């Protein structure tokens, strides 16, 4: 039995193929720009994870530096950080500081217990962040 491809089916498949080709070419160009192969570039992208531990809502975590674990991470441009709320209460991950306020680079909004928030960093710099609910909770992401 022969299968016929309808015009509608063809119209649905062609954009998907074009999107795949474009994305591959973008990845290939990025790899070339970094002087690496496409596979080496894909392997280089790492997701860093930070835990918001159960004791984070207690102000004593600020003294021990354990409000975010780890409290400071260093990553490369284009890499992501995922914060895991491993505590039993809600938190936020908000760029900036409690004293100066949010700087607008990233903001998780409320992260419920057990949920995560991920941000991809596209520029170099040092990014301070805090929990807007528990302002003693602070951390730093350094992007090189």
HELIX and SHEET records of a PDB file:
HELIX    1   1 UNK A    7  UNK A   33  1                                  27    
HELIX    2   2 UNK A   38  UNK A   44  1                                   7    
HELIX    3   3 UNK A   54  UNK A   57  5                                   4    
HELIX    4   4 UNK A   60  UNK A   64  1                                   5    
SHEET    1   A 3 UNK A  47  UNK A  52  0                                        
SHEET    2   A 3 UNK A  80  UNK A  85  1                                        
SHEET    3   A 3 UNK A 116  UNK A 120 -1                                        
SHEET    1   B 5 UNK A  72  UNK A  75  0                                        
SHEET    2   B 5 UNK A 138  UNK A 143  1                                        
SHEET    3   B 5 UNK A 125  UNK A 130 -1                                        
SHEET    4   B 5 UNK A  94  UNK A  97 -1                                        
SHEET    5   B 5 UNK A 101  UNK A 107 -1                                        
END                                                                             
